[in-house]
């Protein structure tokens, strides 16, 4: 079990980034918020994630991977998964908004 009572998401977080992640659907918004938590913990926009992310989000490893791929497809992150290692994630600036 992870003690979450003292965890917080450190800002600033680009609002456009959050809106895009939340509008993707599924658990992409939840995973996105957890990634920003990691940014604060690791003090970097590039970091390795581990199984704790799954526990924080209440999702499986497969769901994590699916939602990381969704976030990458929307240009919000870049990630690689080296064989036998946890994914390496880089948070990107949100792409310019497309007005409809």
JOUR-V215050 format. One record per residue. RES is the residue in three letters. SS is DSSP state (@ for helix, = for strand, . for the rest). PHI is phi as a letter, one per 30 degrees, with the letter a starting at -180 (* if undefined). OMEGA is omega in whole degrees, 0 to 359 (none if undefined). Layout:
RES;SS;PHI;OMEGA
RES;SS;PHI;OMEGA
This chain:
UNK;.;*;180
UNK;.;c;176
UNK;.;d;184
UNK;.;c;186
UNK;.;d;181
UNK;.;c;179
UNK;.;d;174
UNK;.;a;179
UNK;.;c;182
UNK;.;d;180
UNK;.;c;3
UNK;.;d;176
UNK;.;c;180
UNK;.;d;182
UNK;@;d;178
UNK;@;e;179
UNK;@;d;180
UNK;@;d;180
UNK;@;d;179
UNK;@;d;181
UNK;@;d;181
UNK;@;d;181
UNK;@;d;179
UNK;@;d;181
UNK;.;j;183
UNK;.;i;181
UNK;.;c;182
UNK;@;d;179
UNK;@;d;179
UNK;@;d;178
UNK;@;d;178
UNK;@;e;178
UNK;@;d;179
UNK;@;d;177
UNK;@;d;178
UNK;@;d;173
UNK;@;d;178
UNK;@;d;177
UNK;@;e;179
UNK;@;d;181
UNK;@;d;184
UNK;@;c;181
UNK;.;h;180
UNK;.;a;175
UNK;.;d;178
UNK;=;b;185
UNK;=;a;172
UNK;=;c;175
UNK;.;c;182
UNK;.;b;182
UNK;@;d;178
UNK;@;d;178
UNK;@;d;180
UNK;@;d;179
UNK;@;d;179
UNK;@;d;183
UNK;@;d;183
UNK;.;i;182
UNK;.;b;177
UNK;.;d;177
UNK;@;d;180
UNK;@;d;178
UNK;@;d;177
UNK;@;e;182
UNK;@;d;179
UNK;@;e;182
UNK;@;d;172
UNK;@;d;178
UNK;@;d;178
UNK;@;d;180
UNK;@;d;178
UNK;@;d;180
UNK;@;d;179
UNK;.;d;176
UNK;.;i;182
UNK;.;c;178
UNK;=;b;168
UNK;=;b;179
UNK;=;b;176
UNK;=;b;176
UNK;.;b;177
UNK;.;d;181
UNK;.;e;178
UNK;.;i;183
UNK;.;b;176
UNK;.;d;180
UNK;.;d;173
UNK;=;c;184
UNK;=;c;171
UNK;=;b;177
UNK;=;d;180
UNK;.;c;172
UNK;.;d;180
UNK;.;d;176
UNK;.;d;179
UNK;.;e;180
UNK;.;d;176
UNK;.;c;181
UNK;.;d;180
UNK;.;c;none
